Amino acid sequence: MTIPAAAETLFTIGAFPVTNSLVNGWIAASAFAVLGFLVSRKVAAVPLGLQNAVEALLEFMLATIDGVTHDRDRSKKFLPIVGTLFLFILVSNWMGAIPGTGTIGVWKLVHGEAELVPLFRPATSDLNLTLAMAVFAVAASHVLGVFTIGVFKHAGKFLQVAGIFKALKAFGKIRSPKGIGPAFLGLFISLIELMVGLIELVSEAAKMVSLSLRLFGNVFAGEVLLTVLYSLIAFALPLPFMFLELIVGIVQALVFSMLTLVYLTIATEPPHGEEHASEAHA
């Protein structure tokens, strides 16, 4: 049995294909919806049982986010995004270790040959989902950056044209030949800053690619490894690798969410040097 890189289509709703990875994603999202309903149904001032566990988890995640932002207000803004991504990726990764995932399916004719199409496949082993989450994470950082520091300041991190105008104005203030050198130096530095800003634009696209491919590659490779082991020896041998996959599931969820947190934190900070300038002015 081989595992194709693309998720297999189980059926279609109109022109919309429903894949086995999408089914796993729906199951994970439904589990969170049910958990949220059960917790919110009976909210007590003194938490007990399930409510206590959920609140302890949220406090732990909030404290972890505080370690990066050093700002409780920003941590509260980031928690819904970072926490949701972490929990969804973690549950989706661990669902790949549930017996039957990748092995229970239906037989279909593919290119004239009968192949088993699994009913369930880890949602994060689908590049479409990981890319969508990466695009969302990077886009959310820019949206929060615009709302936090303003449109022009946020855009100025990438299109640094203000420095060029200041450098050109410096030429009009030259009163002696000694001022030509500093004016040209200022213009040269502003042009370098403009090029650096354009490179930063390219790096934003690189963030999406790296986030999506890292998560997809690790989860998909784990699925291929377990499938090969199952085909060789179905008992005992795959157990250590299954335990390893559980650890990998935690690590990949943590890496994806922490990188998202770093992107959010950097995007909501003022441009470099502005804080020092404001402090000096004060």
C-alpha positions in Angstrom: 0.0 0.0 0.0 1.3 3.4 -1.0 0.4 6.8 0.4 0.0 9.5 -2.3 1.2 13.0 -1.4 -2.2 14.4 -2.3 -5.2 13.6 -0.1 -7.6 11.1 -1.8 -11.2 12.2 -2.7 -13.9 10.1 -1.0 -16.9 11.8 -2.6 -17.9 15.2 -4.0 -20.6 17.7 -2.9 -21.4 19.3 -6.2 -18.0 20.4 -7.6 -16.5 20.4 -4.1 -14.3 17.3 -3.4 -14.4 15.9 0.1 -11.0 14.2 0.9 -10.1 11.9 3.7 -7.9 14.5 5.3 -10.8 16.9 5.3 -12.9 14.4 7.1 -10.3 14.2 9.8 -10.2 18.0 10.0 -14.0 18.1 10.4 -13.8 15.5 13.2 -11.1 17.5 15.1 -13.1 20.7 14.7 -16.3 19.0 15.8 -14.5 17.6 18.9 -13.5 21.1 19.9 -17.0 22.4 19.3 -18.4 19.7 21.6 -15.8 20.4 24.2 -16.6 24.1 24.1 -20.3 23.3 24.5 -19.7 21.1 27.5 -17.5 23.6 29.2 -19.8 26.6 28.6 -22.9 24.7 29.6 -22.1 24.9 33.3 -19.6 27.6 34.2 -19.0 27.8 37.9 -17.2 30.5 39.9 -15.1 27.7 41.5 -14.0 25.5 38.5 -14.1 21.8 38.9 -13.5 18.9 36.7 -13.5 19.7 32.9 -13.8 23.4 33.5 -10.8 23.4 35.8 -8.7 21.4 33.3 -9.6 23.8 30.4 -8.9 26.9 32.5 -5.6 25.5 33.6 -4.6 24.8 30.0 -5.6 28.3 29.0 -3.6 29.8 31.9 -0.6 27.8 30.9 -0.8 28.9 27.3 -1.3 32.5 28.3 1.8 32.4 30.5 3.8 30.8 27.7 2.7 33.6 25.3 3.6 36.2 28.0 7.2 34.9 27.9 7.4 36.1 24.2 5.3 39.2 24.2 6.1 40.5 27.8 2.7 42.2 27.5 -0.5 40.6 28.9 -2.8 42.7 26.7 -1.1 41.5 23.6 -1.0 38.0 24.9 -4.8 38.0 25.3 -5.1 39.2 21.7 -2.8 36.5 20.4 -4.2 33.6 22.6 -7.2 32.8 20.3 -5.0 32.5 17.3 -1.9 30.8 18.7 -3.9 28.5 21.1 -6.3 27.4 18.4 -3.6 26.6 15.9 -1.6 24.7 18.6 -4.5 22.6 19.8 -5.9 21.9 16.3 -2.5 20.8 14.9 -1.8 18.7 18.0 -5.1 16.8 17.8 -4.9 16.4 14.1 -1.4 15.0 14.4 -2.4 12.6 17.2 -5.4 11.4 15.3 -3.0 9.8 12.8 -2.1 7.3 15.6 -5.7 6.1 16.1 -6.1 2.5 14.9 -7.8 2.4 11.5 -6.5 5.8 10.3 -4.9 5.1 7.0 -5.9 1.4 7.0 -9.7 1.3 6.9 -11.1 2.4 3.6 -12.9 1.6 0.4 -11.5 0.0 -2.7 -11.7 2.1 -5.9 -10.4 1.7 -9.4 -7.5 4.1 -9.9 -6.0 4.1 -13.4 -7.5 0.7 -14.0 -6.2 -0.8 -10.8 -7.9 -1.5 -7.5 -6.5 0.6 -4.7 -7.6 1.1 -1.1 -8.6 4.7 -0.4 -8.4 5.3 3.4 -11.4 6.9 5.0 -9.3 8.8 7.4 -6.0 10.6 7.0 -4.3 13.1 9.3 -5.5 16.6 8.3 -2.0 18.0 8.6 -0.6 15.6 6.1 -2.5 17.5 3.4 -0.5 20.4 2.0 -3.7 22.3 1.2 -4.5 22.6 4.9 -1.0 23.4 6.1 -0.6 26.1 3.4 -4.0 27.6 4.4 -3.0 27.7 8.0 0.3 29.3 7.1 -1.4 32.0 5.0 -3.8 32.7 7.8 -1.0 33.0 10.4 1.0 35.4 8.3 -2.1 37.4 7.2 -3.2 37.7 10.8 0.1 39.1 11.8 -0.2 41.9 9.2 -3.8 42.6 10.1 -3.0 42.9 13.8 0.1 45.0 12.9 -2.1 47.5 11.0 -4.6 47.8 13.8 -1.8 48.1 16.5 0.7 50.5 15.0 -1.2 51.9 12.1 -1.3 51.4 8.3 1.6 53.7 7.4 4.0 52.6 10.1 3.3 49.0 9.3 3.8 49.6 5.6 6.9 51.5 6.4 8.6 48.3 7.5 8.5 47.1 3.9 8.4 50.2 1.8 10.9 52.6 3.5 10.5 55.6 1.2 10.4 58.2 4.0 14.1 57.9 4.5 14.7 58.7 0.8 12.6 61.9 1.0 14.5 63.0 4.1 17.8 62.3 2.4 16.8 64.3 -0.6 15.7 67.2 1.6 19.1 67.2 3.2 20.7 68.2 -0.2 18.6 71.4 -0.1 20.0 72.3 3.3 23.7 72.1 2.3 25.5 75.3 3.1 29.1 74.2 2.6 31.0 71.6 0.6 31.5 69.6 3.8 27.8 68.8 3.9 27.8 67.0 0.6 29.4 63.9 2.0 26.9 63.3 4.8 24.1 64.0 2.4 25.2 61.3 0.0 25.8 58.9 2.9 22.3 59.5 4.1 20.9 58.9 0.6 23.0 55.7 0.3 21.8 54.4 3.6 18.1 55.1 2.8 18.4 53.2 -0.5 19.9 50.2 1.4 17.0 50.4 3.8 14.5 50.4 0.9 16.2 47.3 -0.6 16.1 45.6 2.8 12.3 46.4 3.0 11.7 44.8 -0.4 13.6 41.7 0.8 11.3 41.6 3.8 8.4 41.4 1.4 9.9 38.3 -0.1 10.5 36.8 3.3 6.8 37.1 4.1 6.1 34.7 1.2 8.9 32.5 2.4 7.3 32.3 5.9 4.2 30.8 4.4 6.2 28.3 2.3 8.4 27.2 5.2 5.5 26.9 7.7 3.4 24.8 5.4 6.1 22.6 4.1 7.7 21.9 7.5 4.4 20.7 9.0 3.3 18.8 6.0 6.7 17.1 5.4 7.1 15.9 9.0 3.6 14.5 9.3 3.5 13.0 5.9 6.9 11.3 6.4 5.7 9.9 9.7 2.6 8.4 7.9 4.8 6.8 5.2 7.2 5.4 7.8 4.4 3.8 9.9 2.8 2.4 6.7 6.0 0.7 5.7 6.5 -0.8 9.1 2.9 -2.1 9.2 3.5 -3.8 5.8 6.6 -5.5 7.2 5.7 -6.4 10.7 2.3 -5.5 12.0 3.0 -6.2 15.7 5.4 -4.9 18.3 7.9 -3.2 15.9 5.7 -0.1 15.0 5.1 0.7 18.7 8.3 2.7 19.4 7.7 4.6 16.2 4.1 5.3 17.1 5.4 6.8 20.4 7.9 8.8 18.5 5.1 10.1 16.2 3.2 11.3 19.3 6.3 13.3 20.3 6.7 14.7 16.8 3.1 15.7 16.9 3.7 17.8 20.0 6.9 19.3 18.6 5.4 20.3 15.2 2.3 21.8 16.8 4.6 23.8 19.2 6.9 24.9 16.4 4.1 26.1 14.2 2.3 28.0 16.9 5.4 29.5 18.4 6.6 30.8 15.0 3.1 32.3 14.5 3.4 34.0 17.9 6.8 35.4 16.9 5.4 36.8 13.7 2.5 38.4 15.6 4.8 39.9 18.1 7.2 41.4 15.6 4.3 42.7 13.4 2.7 44.6 16.4 5.9 46.3 17.5 6.9 49.8 16.2 9.5 50.1 13.5 13.1 49.7 14.5 14.4 52.8 16.3 11.1 54.5 16.8 10.8 53.5 20.4 14.2 55.0 21.2 13.3 58.2 19.3 10.1 58.6 21.2 11.8 58.0 24.5 14.5 60.6 23.6 11.8 63.1 22.6 10.0 62.6 25.9 
